Amino acid sequence: MFDRRPAALLVVSGKSGESFARLNALEGLARSLLVGVIPLLALEALGSKELVTRAYLFASILTLVITLNFAVLERLLQRRWVVTLGYACTLAAMLILLFGEGMIIALGIGLQQASASLFSVCLSLYIMDYIGRQELIYTETRRMLYTGFVWMIGPTLGLWLWDDFAGWSPFLLTSTCATLMLAYFWYLRLGHGQGIRRARSRSANVFRIIPRYFKQRALRIAYWITLSRSIFWVTLFIYGPIYVVEARLPTWIAGGLLSLASALLLISPYIRRLAGWRGTRFTIVCALLTTAGSMLALYLIGQPKPLGLLFWMTAALGGVTLDVLGNIPFMRMVKSHERTEMTMIFSTWREGSQLLTPLLVSLMLLVAPFETFYVLLALLLFAAAFTATYLPRRL
């Protein structure tokens, strides 16, 4: 895809992809600090779970529009400048979330989500460009391990700073971490190694790419697995902290729930070994069934109770397994000459889940209590487990 590899990138072309893992960890730390703060901040500012859901819905529409135009951004700028643009979105989001009032915070949420999306697309492309197919599972395991460390710390630290120290402090720390991420990114000199110039060719038409993507069964299955996984994580990170508050537990437990769920990423090496022993497809199916069963258990519990935290954690165990292995089907089966276009579509799992989750919750609240959404999510996960059985036996 590139004419040549920048010299500094030789350090990431090895088996472990150490530099990619470090870069992802810095970005993850910046994001994790506010993952528990934002839902509670929105609940405090808007006053109800329904309005919080609506704010996330508006934010997700904005993020989806930005992500679907990733190819345009990359052609007008360059991939390295798209990463820098994502950093600018983070800073703008911090200001809006810190000083905004009412539904304007939806714009701040949208910009923060867009920043994460742009970074995710760029990082996925870099990994596929510089890491061999047989090394992908090792690279993803290392990346998830580093991510587990920072997400084990970030949510609890962010909520503690916001609730017990100073309301502005987690936003300042997030901005600092994002700045460190960008500095490390430029230190590695990731990119095309060419001068900045406008593309002479026309940008890819996303509406032509979408049908080509979904005509390929393997890519359809890969998308469905990752989308359903992400819908669970969006549910946990938005409604998990609210669940804790409604269960009349201390606020710090909300951060503890998110941190502990994220800390499960530390078992990534064991997940990789399980996948090597029983097969990636088998492990993915088991993870989807685990998360689905846990969601059904939350529905059976009914109104938020401390016992429900146990099932949030078992669901997170399945979700973490999918974090480690869920991208492997796409990365191994996408055609090399279609990587940029197909990755742009595949990476909309993030925006798709951020859009679908509040949309489905909003529709569900029209006819049933919120807990019914857990049943719907379980059905989506069961369906993903069924489709995953059509993947090749040895990915």
BELKA-V819080 format. One record per backbone hydrogen bond with DSSP energy under -1.0 kcal/mol. NH is the residue of the N-H (numbers start at 1). CO is the residue of the C=O. E is the energy in kcal/mol with one decimal. If there is no record, write none. Layout:
NH,CO,E ; NH,CO,E
This chain:
9,6,-1.7 ; 10,7,-1.9 ; 11,8,-1.0 ; 12,9,-1.8 ; 21,17,-1.9 ; 22,18,-2.2 ; 23,19,-2.5 ; 24,20,-2.6 ; 25,21,-2.0 ; 26,22,-2.1 ; 27,23,-1.9 ; 28,24,-2.5 ; 29,25,-2.5 ; 30,26,-1.8 ; 31,27,-1.9 ; 32,28,-3.0 ; 33,29,-1.5 ; 34,31,-1.0 ; 38,34,-2.5 ; 41,37,-2.9 ; 42,38,-2.9 ; 43,39,-2.4 ; 44,40,-2.2 ; 45,41,-2.3 ; 46,42,-2.8 ; 47,43,-2.0 ; 52,48,-1.8 ; 53,49,-2.3 ; 54,50,-1.9 ; 55,51,-2.3 ; 56,52,-2.2 ; 57,53,-1.9 ; 58,54,-2.4 ; 59,55,-2.3 ; 60,56,-2.2 ; 61,57,-1.7 ; 62,58,-1.7 ; 63,59,-2.2 ; 64,60,-2.5 ; 65,61,-2.0 ; 66,62,-1.9 ; 67,63,-2.5 ; 68,64,-2.4 ; 70,67,-1.9 ; 73,69,-2.1 ; 74,70,-2.7 ; 75,71,-1.9 ; 76,72,-2.5 ; 77,73,-2.6 ; 82,78,-1.8 ; 83,79,-1.8 ; 84,80,-1.5 ; 85,81,-2.2 ; 86,82,-2.1 ; 87,83,-1.6 ; 88,84,-1.9 ; 89,85,-2.0 ; 90,86,-1.7 ; 91,87,-2.0 ; 92,88,-2.3 ; 93,89,-2.5 ; 94,90,-2.2 ; 95,91,-1.7 ; 96,92,-2.1 ; 97,93,-2.8 ; 98,94,-1.9 ; 99,95,-2.3 ; 100,96,-2.9 ; 104,101,-1.3 ; 105,102,-1.7 ; 106,103,-1.9 ; 107,104,-1.2 ; 109,105,-2.5 ; 110,106,-2.4 ; 111,107,-2.4 ; 112,108,-2.1 ; 113,109,-2.4 ; 114,110,-2.4 ; 115,111,-2.2 ; 116,112,-1.9 ; 117,113,-2.2 ; 118,114,-2.7 ; 119,115,-2.1 ; 120,116,-2.3 ; 121,117,-2.4 ; 122,118,-2.1 ; 123,119,-2.8 ; 124,120,-2.3 ; 125,121,-2.0 ; 126,122,-2.3 ; 127,123,-2.5 ; 128,124,-2.2 ; 129,125,-1.8 ; 130,126,-2.1 ; 131,127,-2.2 ; 135,132,-1.0 ; 136,133,-1.1 ; 139,135,-2.4 ; 140,136,-3.1 ; 141,137,-1.8 ; 142,138,-2.4 ; 143,139,-2.5 ; 144,140,-2.5 ; 145,141,-2.2 ; 146,142,-2.3 ; 147,143,-2.3 ; 148,144,-2.4 ; 149,145,-1.5 ; 150,146,-1.7 ; 151,147,-2.7 ; 152,148,-1.3 ; 154,150,-3.1 ; 157,153,-2.4 ; 158,154,-3.0 ; 159,155,-2.2 ; 160,156,-2.3 ; 161,157,-2.5 ; 162,158,-2.2 ; 163,159,-2.7 ; 164,160,-2.7 ; 165,161,-1.0 ; 166,161,-2.1 ; 169,166,-1.2 ; 172,168,-1.9 ; 173,169,-2.4 ; 174,170,-2.1 ; 175,171,-2.2 ; 176,172,-2.0 ; 177,173,-2.4 ; 178,174,-2.5 ; 179,175,-2.0 ; 180,176,-2.1 ; 181,177,-2.3 ; 182,178,-2.3 ; 183,179,-2.3 ; 184,180,-2.4 ; 185,181,-2.4 ; 186,182,-2.3 ; 187,183,-1.8 ; 188,184,-2.0 ; 190,185,-1.1 ; 208,205,-1.7 ; 209,205,-1.5 ; 210,206,-2.2 ; 212,208,-1.0 ; 213,209,-2.3 ; 214,210,-2.3 ; 215,211,-1.0 ; 216,213,-1.5 ; 220,216,-2.1 ; 221,217,-2.5 ; 222,218,-2.3 ; 223,219,-2.2 ; 224,220,-2.3 ; 225,221,-2.4 ; 226,222,-2.0 ; 227,223,-2.8 ; 228,224,-2.4 ; 229,225,-2.0 ; 230,226,-2.3 ; 231,227,-2.3 ; 232,228,-1.7 ; 233,229,-1.9 ; 234,230,-2.8 ; 235,231,-2.3 ; 236,232,-2.6 ; 237,233,-2.8 ; 238,234,-2.1 ; 239,235,-2.2 ; 240,236,-1.6 ; 243,239,-2.5 ; 244,240,-2.0 ; 245,241,-2.0 ; 246,242,-2.8 ; 247,243,-1.6 ; 248,245,-1.6 ; 249,244,-2.0 ; 253,250,-1.3 ; 254,251,-1.3 ; 255,251,-1.0 ; 256,252,-2.1 ; 257,253,-2.8 ; 258,254,-1.9 ; 259,255,-2.7 ; 260,256,-2.8 ; 261,257,-2.4 ; 262,258,-2.1 ; 263,259,-2.3 ; 265,262,-2.2 ; 266,263,-2.3 ; 267,264,-2.0 ; 268,265,-1.8 ; 271,267,-1.9 ; 272,268,-2.5 ; 273,269,-1.9 ; 274,270,-2.4 ; 275,271,-2.5 ; 276,272,-2.2 ; 277,273,-1.9 ; 278,274,-3.3 ; 279,275,-1.6 ; 283,279,-1.9 ; 284,280,-2.4 ; 285,281,-2.3 ; 286,282,-2.3 ; 287,283,-2.1 ; 288,284,-2.2 ; 289,285,-2.1 ; 290,286,-2.2 ; 291,287,-2.2 ; 292,288,-2.3 ; 293,289,-2.5 ; 294,290,-1.8 ; 295,291,-1.9 ; 296,292,-1.8 ; 297,293,-1.8 ; 298,294,-1.9 ; 299,295,-1.7 ; 300,296,-2.1 ; 301,297,-1.7 ; 302,298,-1.3 ; 308,305,-1.6 ; 309,306,-1.6 ; 310,307,-1.4 ; 312,308,-1.9 ; 313,309,-1.7 ; 314,310,-1.9 ; 315,311,-2.1 ; 316,312,-1.9 ; 317,313,-1.8 ; 318,314,-1.4 ; 319,315,-2.2 ; 320,316,-2.9 ; 321,317,-1.8 ; 322,318,-1.8 ; 323,319,-1.8 ; 324,320,-2.0 ; 325,321,-2.1 ; 326,322,-3.1 ; 328,325,-1.3 ; 331,327,-2.4 ; 332,328,-2.3 ; 333,329,-1.4 ; 334,330,-2.1 ; 338,335,-1.7 ; 339,336,-1.1 ; 342,338,-3.1 ; 343,339,-2.7 ; 344,340,-1.7 ; 345,341,-1.4 ; 346,342,-3.2 ; 347,343,-2.8 ; 348,345,-1.6 ; 349,346,-1.8 ; 350,347,-1.2 ; 352,348,-4.0 ; 353,349,-2.2 ; 354,350,-2.1 ; 355,351,-1.9 ; 356,352,-3.2 ; 357,353,-2.4 ; 359,355,-1.6 ; 360,356,-3.4 ; 361,357,-2.3 ; 362,358,-2.6 ; 363,359,-2.3 ; 364,360,-2.5 ; 365,361,-2.4 ; 367,364,-1.4 ; 368,364,-2.4 ; 372,369,-1.6 ; 373,370,-2.4 ; 374,371,-1.3 ; 376,372,-1.5 ; 377,373,-2.6 ; 378,374,-2.2 ; 379,375,-2.3 ; 380,376,-2.0 ; 381,377,-2.1 ; 382,378,-2.6 ; 383,379,-2.3 ; 384,380,-2.0 ; 385,381,-2.2 ; 386,382,-2.0 ; 387,383,-2.2 ; 388,384,-2.1 ; 390,387,-1.8 ; 391,388,-1.7
